[in-house]
Amino acid sequence: MDRLRRRLADPGSPARWPVVLRVVLAAVFLQAGVGKFVNHDAYAARFERWGFGTAPGAVAILVGLTETIGALALLTGVLPRVASVALIGVMVGALATAGRVDGGRDVWLPVVLIVLLAALAVAGSRRAALLPAWPRPRAAAE
């Protein structure tokens, strides 16, 4: 009983939730990014409907690349704050285009993802990265 009481009083390291959030967001954005390549024609038509008239296919590829690379960065822990900020930019664009034209899920989902990505951008999670940190340059010997 004492062990349970201690566990409830101190559930563990506060660094756990960013890792869980990173993995969940990586799954969401990896699926969305890869989907833009697998169903490219459908996404190109959507991007054209959302107002990218001159090069909707190229914009779909650019967004898909950003989402895929951002998802892999979140999953591996390589620059998770930078990846979060880049994905926030994608979600702001989604809100301004798809949200404006289609409404519904295209309004509330980007807002939810922006909030979660912003929390991750503030918290970071380098301590829990799957890849080791890049070596820092050494100071010059005097």
PyRosetta script that sets phi, psi and omega in degrees:
from pyrosetta import init, pose_from_sequence

init()
pose = pose_from_sequence("MDRLRRRLADPGSPARWPVVLRVVLAAVFLQAGVGKFVNHDAYAARFERWGFGTAPGAVAILVGLTETIGALALLTGVLPRVASVALIGVMVGALATAGRVDGGRDVWLPVVLIVLLAALAVAGSRRAALLPAWPRPRAAAE")
pose.set_psi(1, -39.0)
pose.set_omega(1, 178.9)
pose.set_phi(2, -64.1)
pose.set_psi(2, -37.7)
pose.set_omega(2, 178.9)
pose.set_phi(3, -63.6)
pose.set_psi(3, -41.4)
pose.set_omega(3, 177.4)
pose.set_phi(4, -64.0)
pose.set_psi(4, -42.4)
pose.set_omega(4, 179.2)
pose.set_phi(5, -61.2)
pose.set_psi(5, -43.1)
pose.set_omega(5, 178.1)
pose.set_phi(6, -65.3)
pose.set_psi(6, -38.9)
pose.set_omega(6, 179.9)
pose.set_phi(7, -66.2)
pose.set_psi(7, -39.5)
pose.set_omega(7, 178.0)
pose.set_phi(8, -70.3)
pose.set_psi(8, -34.8)
pose.set_omega(8, 179.1)
pose.set_phi(9, -71.1)
pose.set_psi(9, -35.5)
pose.set_omega(9, 180.0)
pose.set_phi(10, -134.7)
pose.set_psi(10, 90.6)
pose.set_omega(10, -174.9)
pose.set_phi(11, -69.8)
pose.set_psi(11, -5.6)
pose.set_omega(11, 177.9)
pose.set_phi(12, 127.8)
pose.set_psi(12, -169.7)
pose.set_omega(12, -176.7)
pose.set_phi(13, -63.9)
pose.set_psi(13, 136.1)
pose.set_omega(13, 177.5)
pose.set_phi(14, -71.7)
pose.set_psi(14, -4.2)
pose.set_omega(14, -179.3)
pose.set_phi(15, -81.6)
pose.set_psi(15, 0.4)
pose.set_omega(15, -178.8)
pose.set_phi(16, -75.3)
pose.set_psi(16, -41.5)
pose.set_omega(16, -175.3)
pose.set_phi(17, -65.2)
pose.set_psi(17, -35.4)
pose.set_omega(17, 176.3)
pose.set_phi(18, -63.7)
pose.set_psi(18, -33.0)
pose.set_omega(18, 179.3)
pose.set_phi(19, -67.2)
pose.set_psi(19, -45.7)
pose.set_omega(19, 178.5)
pose.set_phi(20, -62.2)
pose.set_psi(20, -44.5)
pose.set_omega(20, 179.5)
pose.set_phi(21, -63.1)
pose.set_psi(21, -40.4)
pose.set_omega(21, 177.8)
pose.set_phi(22, -59.8)
pose.set_psi(22, -44.9)
pose.set_omega(22, -178.3)
pose.set_phi(23, -67.8)
pose.set_psi(23, -42.1)
pose.set_omega(23, -179.9)
pose.set_phi(24, -64.6)
pose.set_psi(24, -47.0)
pose.set_omega(24, 179.5)
pose.set_phi(25, -65.5)
pose.set_psi(25, -36.0)
pose.set_omega(25, 177.1)
pose.set_phi(26, -61.8)
pose.set_psi(26, -41.8)
pose.set_omega(26, 178.7)
pose.set_phi(27, -63.1)
pose.set_psi(27, -41.6)
pose.set_omega(27, -179.8)
pose.set_phi(28, -63.8)
pose.set_psi(28, -49.7)
pose.set_omega(28, -175.1)
pose.set_phi(29, -76.1)
pose.set_psi(29, -28.6)
pose.set_omega(29, 176.0)
pose.set_phi(30, -66.3)
pose.set_psi(30, -43.3)
pose.set_omega(30, 177.5)
pose.set_phi(31, -63.2)
pose.set_psi(31, -43.6)
pose.set_omega(31, -178.9)
pose.set_phi(32, -68.1)
pose.set_psi(32, -41.7)
pose.set_omega(32, -178.4)
pose.set_phi(33, -67.6)
pose.set_psi(33, -47.5)
pose.set_omega(33, 179.7)
pose.set_phi(34, -65.6)
pose.set_psi(34, -34.2)
pose.set_omega(34, 178.1)
pose.set_phi(35, -60.1)
pose.set_psi(35, -30.4)
pose.set_omega(35, 179.1)
pose.set_phi(36, -71.9)
pose.set_psi(36, -19.2)
pose.set_omega(36, 174.7)
pose.set_phi(37, -91.5)
pose.set_psi(37, -40.5)
pose.set_omega(37, -178.2)
pose.set_phi(38, -67.1)
pose.set_psi(38, -42.6)
pose.set_omega(38, -179.9)
pose.set_phi(39, -111.9)
pose.set_psi(39, 51.0)
pose.set_omega(39, -171.9)
pose.set_phi(40, -59.7)
pose.set_psi(40, -43.3)
pose.set_omega(40, -177.4)
pose.set_phi(41, -63.4)
pose.set_psi(41, -41.1)
pose.set_omega(41, 178.8)
pose.set_phi(42, -65.0)
pose.set_psi(42, -41.8)
pose.set_omega(42, 178.9)
pose.set_phi(43, -69.7)
pose.set_psi(43, -34.9)
pose.set_omega(43, 176.9)
pose.set_phi(44, -62.4)
pose.set_psi(44, -40.0)
pose.set_omega(44, 177.4)
pose.set_phi(45, -64.9)
pose.set_psi(45, -39.8)
pose.set_omega(45, 178.0)
pose.set_phi(46, -64.5)
pose.set_psi(46, -45.1)
pose.set_omega(46, 179.9)
pose.set_phi(47, -63.3)
pose.set_psi(47, -33.7)
pose.set_omega(47, 175.7)
pose.set_phi(48, -66.1)
pose.set_psi(48, -42.1)
pose.set_omega(48, 178.0)
pose.set_phi(49, -64.2)
pose.set_psi(49, -30.5)
pose.set_omega(49, -178.5)
pose.set_phi(50, -82.9)
pose.set_psi(50, -2.2)
pose.set_omega(50, 173.0)
pose.set_phi(51, 112.5)
pose.set_psi(51, 10.4)
pose.set_omega(51, 177.1)
pose.set_phi(52, -98.6)
pose.set_psi(52, 66.6)
pose.set_omega(52, -170.4)
pose.set_phi(53, -66.4)
pose.set_psi(53, -37.2)
pose.set_omega(53, -172.8)
pose.set_phi(54, -79.8)
pose.set_psi(54, -35.6)
pose.set_omega(54, -177.2)
pose.set_phi(55, -145.6)
pose.set_psi(55, 60.6)
pose.set_omega(55, -177.3)
pose.set_phi(56, -65.5)
pose.set_psi(56, -33.3)
pose.set_omega(56, 178.6)
pose.set_phi(57, -65.8)
pose.set_psi(57, -41.1)
pose.set_omega(57, 178.9)
pose.set_phi(58, -66.9)
pose.set_psi(58, -38.7)
pose.set_omega(58, 178.4)
pose.set_phi(59, -66.8)
pose.set_psi(59, -39.1)
pose.set_omega(59, 177.9)
pose.set_phi(60, -61.7)
pose.set_psi(60, -40.7)
pose.set_omega(60, 177.8)
pose.set_phi(61, -65.7)
pose.set_psi(61, -43.7)
pose.set_omega(61, 179.6)
pose.set_phi(62, -62.0)
pose.set_psi(62, -44.5)
pose.set_omega(62, 178.5)
pose.set_phi(63, -66.0)
pose.set_psi(63, -41.9)
pose.set_omega(63, 178.0)
pose.set_phi(64, -61.5)
pose.set_psi(64, -41.9)
pose.set_omega(64, 176.5)
pose.set_phi(65, -63.1)
pose.set_psi(65, -44.4)
pose.set_omega(65, 179.9)
pose.set_phi(66, -62.0)
pose.set_psi(66, -43.9)
pose.set_omega(66, -179.9)
pose.set_phi(67, -67.0)
pose.set_psi(67, -41.2)
pose.set_omega(67, -178.8)
pose.set_phi(68, -68.6)
pose.set_psi(68, -47.8)
pose.set_omega(68, 179.3)
pose.set_phi(69, -65.4)
pose.set_psi(69, -40.9)
pose.set_omega(69, 177.2)
pose.set_phi(70, -62.4)
pose.set_psi(70, -40.9)
pose.set_omega(70, 178.7)
pose.set_phi(71, -64.0)
pose.set_psi(71, -43.3)
pose.set_omega(71, 178.9)
pose.set_phi(72, -65.9)
pose.set_psi(72, -36.2)
pose.set_omega(72, 176.8)
pose.set_phi(73, -65.7)
pose.set_psi(73, -40.9)
pose.set_omega(73, 177.1)
pose.set_phi(74, -65.3)
pose.set_psi(74, -42.8)
pose.set_omega(74, -177.4)
pose.set_phi(75, -64.5)
pose.set_psi(75, -41.6)
pose.set_omega(75, -178.3)
pose.set_phi(76, -86.3)
pose.set_psi(76, -15.7)
pose.set_omega(76, -179.1)
pose.set_phi(77, 83.0)
pose.set_psi(77, 14.4)
pose.set_omega(77, 177.5)
pose.set_phi(78, -87.1)
pose.set_psi(78, 112.9)
pose.set_omega(78, -179.3)
pose.set_phi(79, 51.5)
pose.set_psi(79, 55.7)
pose.set_omega(79, -176.9)
pose.set_phi(80, -64.3)
pose.set_psi(80, -30.1)
pose.set_omega(80, 178.8)
pose.set_phi(81, -70.0)
pose.set_psi(81, -42.7)
pose.set_omega(81, 178.0)
pose.set_phi(82, -63.7)
pose.set_psi(82, -43.8)
pose.set_omega(82, 178.4)
pose.set_phi(83, -61.8)
pose.set_psi(83, -40.6)
pose.set_omega(83, 179.5)
pose.set_phi(84, -62.9)
pose.set_psi(84, -43.3)
pose.set_omega(84, -179.7)
pose.set_phi(85, -66.2)
pose.set_psi(85, -40.8)
pose.set_omega(85, 177.6)
pose.set_phi(86, -62.6)
pose.set_psi(86, -41.6)
pose.set_omega(86, -180.0)
pose.set_phi(87, -71.5)
pose.set_psi(87, -29.5)
pose.set_omega(87, 172.8)
pose.set_phi(88, -61.9)
pose.set_psi(88, -41.7)
pose.set_omega(88, 177.1)
pose.set_phi(89, -59.8)
pose.set_psi(89, -41.5)
pose.set_omega(89, 177.5)
pose.set_phi(90, -63.3)
pose.set_psi(90, -41.1)
pose.set_omega(90, -178.3)
pose.set_phi(91, -70.8)
pose.set_psi(91, -33.8)
pose.set_omega(91, 174.5)
pose.set_phi(92, -63.5)
pose.set_psi(92, -42.3)
pose.set_omega(92, 176.1)
pose.set_phi(93, -62.8)
pose.set_psi(93, -40.4)
pose.set_omega(93, 178.0)
pose.set_phi(94, -63.4)
pose.set_psi(94, -40.5)
pose.set_omega(94, 179.1)
pose.set_phi(95, -65.7)
pose.set_psi(95, -40.3)
pose.set_omega(95, -178.0)
pose.set_phi(96, -74.6)
pose.set_psi(96, -23.2)
pose.set_omega(96, -177.7)
pose.set_phi(97, -107.0)
pose.set_psi(97, -71.6)
pose.set_omega(97, -177.9)
pose.set_phi(98, -63.7)
pose.set_psi(98, -40.0)
pose.set_omega(98, 179.4)
pose.set_phi(99, -63.9)
pose.set_psi(99, -38.8)
pose.set_omega(99, -179.9)
pose.set_phi(100, -69.7)
pose.set_psi(100, -40.2)
pose.set_omega(100, -175.1)
pose.set_phi(101, -84.3)
pose.set_psi(101, -48.8)
pose.set_omega(101, -172.7)
pose.set_phi(102, -94.1)
pose.set_psi(102, -30.9)
pose.set_omega(102, -178.1)
pose.set_phi(103, 68.5)
pose.set_psi(103, -159.4)
pose.set_omega(103, 176.9)
pose.set_phi(104, 59.2)
pose.set_psi(104, -126.4)
pose.set_omega(104, -177.8)
pose.set_phi(105, -61.1)
pose.set_psi(105, -29.8)
pose.set_omega(105, -179.5)
pose.set_phi(106, -73.1)
pose.set_psi(106, -4.8)
pose.set_omega(106, 173.5)
pose.set_phi(107, -97.9)
pose.set_psi(107, -52.1)
pose.set_omega(107, -172.7)
pose.set_phi(108, -79.4)
pose.set_psi(108, -33.9)
pose.set_omega(108, -177.4)
pose.set_phi(109, -65.2)
pose.set_psi(109, -45.7)
pose.set_omega(109, 176.3)
pose.set_phi(110, -60.5)
pose.set_psi(110, -35.1)
pose.set_omega(110, 179.1)
pose.set_phi(111, -65.0)
pose.set_psi(111, -44.5)
pose.set_omega(111, 178.3)
pose.set_phi(112, -61.9)
pose.set_psi(112, -44.8)
pose.set_omega(112, -179.8)
pose.set_phi(113, -66.8)
pose.set_psi(113, -35.5)
pose.set_omega(113, 176.6)
pose.set_phi(114, -62.2)
pose.set_psi(114, -43.9)
pose.set_omega(114, 179.4)
pose.set_phi(115, -62.9)
pose.set_psi(115, -45.6)
pose.set_omega(115, 180.0)
pose.set_phi(116, -66.0)
pose.set_psi(116, -41.6)
pose.set_omega(116, 178.3)
pose.set_phi(117, -66.3)
pose.set_psi(117, -36.8)
pose.set_omega(117, 177.8)
pose.set_phi(118, -65.5)
pose.set_psi(118, -39.9)
pose.set_omega(118, 176.6)
pose.set_phi(119, -62.0)
pose.set_psi(119, -40.9)
pose.set_omega(119, 178.9)
pose.set_phi(120, -69.4)
pose.set_psi(120, -36.8)
pose.set_omega(120, 178.3)
pose.set_phi(121, -64.2)
pose.set_psi(121, -35.8)
pose.set_omega(121, 178.4)
pose.set_phi(122, -74.2)
pose.set_psi(122, -43.7)
pose.set_omega(122, -175.6)
pose.set_phi(123, -77.9)
pose.set_psi(123, -33.8)
pose.set_omega(123, -173.5)
pose.set_phi(124, 64.2)
pose.set_psi(124, -161.4)
pose.set_omega(124, 172.5)
pose.set_phi(125, 174.8)
pose.set_psi(125, 37.1)
pose.set_omega(125, -179.0)
pose.set_phi(126, -61.0)
pose.set_psi(126, -32.9)
pose.set_omega(126, -179.7)
pose.set_phi(127, -61.7)
pose.set_psi(127, -27.0)
pose.set_omega(127, -177.1)
pose.set_phi(128, -105.8)
pose.set_psi(128, 22.5)
pose.set_omega(128, -178.9)
pose.set_phi(129, -68.1)
pose.set_psi(129, 145.8)
pose.set_omega(129, 176.9)
pose.set_phi(130, -77.3)
pose.set_psi(130, -26.6)
pose.set_omega(130, 177.4)
pose.set_phi(131, -103.7)
pose.set_psi(131, 147.1)
pose.set_omega(131, -180.0)
pose.set_phi(132, -67.8)
pose.set_psi(132, 156.1)
pose.set_omega(132, 178.6)
pose.set_phi(133, -66.5)
pose.set_psi(133, 149.0)
pose.set_omega(133, 176.6)
pose.set_phi(134, -66.4)
pose.set_psi(134, 143.3)
pose.set_omega(134, -179.6)
pose.set_phi(135, -67.2)
pose.set_psi(135, 140.9)
pose.set_omega(135, 179.0)
pose.set_phi(136, -86.9)
pose.set_psi(136, 145.7)
pose.set_omega(136, 178.0)
pose.set_phi(137, -65.0)
pose.set_psi(137, 141.6)
pose.set_omega(137, -179.7)
pose.set_phi(138, -83.2)
pose.set_psi(138, 148.7)
pose.set_omega(138, 177.3)
pose.set_phi(139, -70.7)
pose.set_psi(139, 147.0)
pose.set_omega(139, -179.1)
pose.set_phi(140, -66.9)
pose.set_psi(140, 138.3)
pose.set_omega(140, 179.6)
pose.set_phi(141, -71.1)
pose.set_psi(141, 140.0)
pose.set_omega(141, -179.5)
pose.set_phi(142, -97.9)
pose.dump_pdb("model.pdb")
